Amino acid sequence: MNQFEMIVLIVAIVMLASVAKARLGVGRRRHRDGEAPEANEENHRLKAEVRALHERIAVLERITVEKENSLEREIEKLRDR
């Protein structure tokens, strides 16, 4: 078998496999927007998680700023004595 015959054989096998796959309906099922349902659910979950993390960071920043301000006030009180 020469190189040309081997290439033709490989192309034919790939084409037959893709036709069989299409006829059997093998593959991911897609939503109307073209995304797989699993990916869409994961995107929503990750977005909610990011939102929650942003809220937690905001709370931690607020706590840190409040502690810095209260620490600064305490130092000033000690200096005034």
C-alpha positions, -999 to 999 in steps of 0.1 A, spaced: 0 0 0 15 33 -10 11 67 7 -17 79 -15 -38 48 -8 -31 51 30 -43 88 30 -74 79 10 -82 51 34 -78 73 65 -100 100 50 -127 75 41 -126 60 76 -130 95 92 -158 104 68 -177 72 76 -172 76 113 -186 112 112 -216 101 91 -223 73 116 -219 97 145 -244 121 129 -269 94 122 -268 80 157 -270 114 173 -239 109 193 -224 140 208 -235 168 230 -270 181 229 -271 218 225 -294 246 236 -308 271 211 -279 294 219 -254 268 210 -242 260 245 -243 226 261 -267 225 291 -240 214 315 -218 244 305 -247 268 309 -255 254 344 -218 256 354 -216 292 341 -246 302 363 -230 285 393 -196 301 388 -212 336 383 -231 332 416 -199 321 433 -180 351 419 -208 374 432 -206 359 466 -168 363 467 -171 399 457 -195 405 486 -171 388 510 -142 408 498 -162 440 502 -170 430 538 -133 422 545 -122 455 531 -147 474 552 -136 455 584 -99 462 576 -106 499 570 -126 502 602 -98 484 622 -72 507 607 -92 538 617 -99 525 652 -63 516 656 -52 551 645 -77 567 669 -63 546 698 -27 556 689 -38 593 689 -55 589 723 -23 574 737 -2 603 723 -25 628 738 -20 615 773 
